[in-house]
Amino acid sequence: MSDPTGKYSITMPRDIAEAAKARSGPSGLSAYVAAAVARQIERDNLNELIQVSEAEHGPITDEEIQALRDQLHHAREQQAQGGKSAA
């Protein structure tokens, strides 16, 4: 069963509304906008989590970010190879 819905009136620039309407496909504009808002809420929540973490542990360095990107890239390569180790 899906979550209950409500009807809301929003205002947005016409060009954005028309582009969203053109891209919304069979699910419709309301579903498209709801998905976009849900993604924004996820981003906002992640940003809040980052702020709390950085307040407690200090900011993440560029080196730490690059190391994590390297790990992710390596994991994706392994996944693409069926989990085989690239030695």
C-alpha positions as CSV (number, residue, x, y, z in Angstrom):
1,M,0.0,0.0,0.0
2,S,1.4,3.4,-0.9
3,D,1.7,6.3,1.5
4,P,-1.3,8.7,1.8
5,T,-1.0,11.7,-0.5
6,G,-2.1,15.3,-0.1
7,K,-2.8,18.0,-2.7
8,Y,-0.5,21.0,-2.6
9,S,-0.1,24.2,-4.7
10,I,3.4,25.2,-5.5
11,T,4.9,28.0,-7.5
12,M,8.0,27.5,-9.7
13,P,9.6,29.1,-12.7
14,R,7.7,28.2,-15.8
15,D,10.7,26.9,-17.7
16,I,11.5,24.5,-14.9
17,A,7.9,23.3,-14.7
18,E,7.7,22.8,-18.4
19,A,11.0,20.8,-18.5
20,A,9.8,18.7,-15.6
21,K,6.5,18.1,-17.3
22,A,8.2,17.0,-20.5
23,R,10.5,14.6,-18.6
24,S,7.9,13.2,-16.2
25,G,6.7,10.5,-18.5
26,P,3.8,8.2,-17.7
27,S,4.2,8.6,-13.9
28,G,3.2,12.2,-14.3
29,L,4.4,15.5,-13.0
30,S,3.3,15.0,-9.4
31,A,5.4,11.8,-9.1
32,Y,8.4,13.5,-10.8
33,V,8.3,16.4,-8.4
34,A,7.8,14.2,-5.4
35,A,10.9,12.1,-6.3
36,A,12.9,15.3,-6.8
37,V,11.8,16.6,-3.4
38,A,12.6,13.3,-1.8
39,R,16.1,13.4,-3.3
40,Q,16.6,16.9,-1.9
41,I,15.5,15.8,1.6
42,E,18.0,13.0,1.4
43,R,20.8,15.5,0.5
44,D,19.7,17.8,3.3
45,N,19.8,15.0,5.7
46,L,23.3,13.9,4.5
47,N,24.6,17.5,4.8
48,E,23.3,17.7,8.4
49,L,25.1,14.4,9.1
50,I,28.3,15.7,7.6
51,Q,28.0,18.9,9.7
52,V,27.6,16.9,12.9
53,S,30.4,14.6,12.1
54,E,32.8,17.4,11.1
55,A,31.9,19.3,14.3
56,E,32.8,16.2,16.3
57,H,35.8,15.0,14.3
58,G,37.0,17.9,12.3
59,P,36.7,18.4,8.5
60,I,37.6,15.6,6.1
61,T,40.8,16.3,4.2
62,D,41.2,16.2,0.5
63,E,43.6,13.3,0.9
64,E,40.9,11.3,2.9
65,I,38.4,12.0,0.2
66,Q,40.7,10.9,-2.6
67,A,41.6,7.7,-0.7
68,L,37.9,6.9,-0.4
69,R,37.3,7.6,-4.1
70,D,40.2,5.3,-4.9
71,Q,38.7,2.5,-2.7
72,L,35.3,3.0,-4.4
73,H,36.9,2.9,-7.9
74,H,38.8,-0.3,-7.0
75,A,35.6,-1.9,-5.6
76,R,33.7,-1.0,-8.8
77,E,36.5,-2.5,-10.9
78,Q,36.4,-5.7,-8.9
79,Q,32.6,-5.9,-9.2
80,A,32.8,-5.4,-13.0
81,Q,35.3,-8.3,-13.1
82,G,32.9,-10.5,-11.2
83,G,34.6,-10.0,-7.9
84,K,38.0,-11.3,-9.0
85,S,41.0,-9.6,-7.5
86,A,43.0,-7.5,-10.0
87,A,46.6,-8.4,-8.9
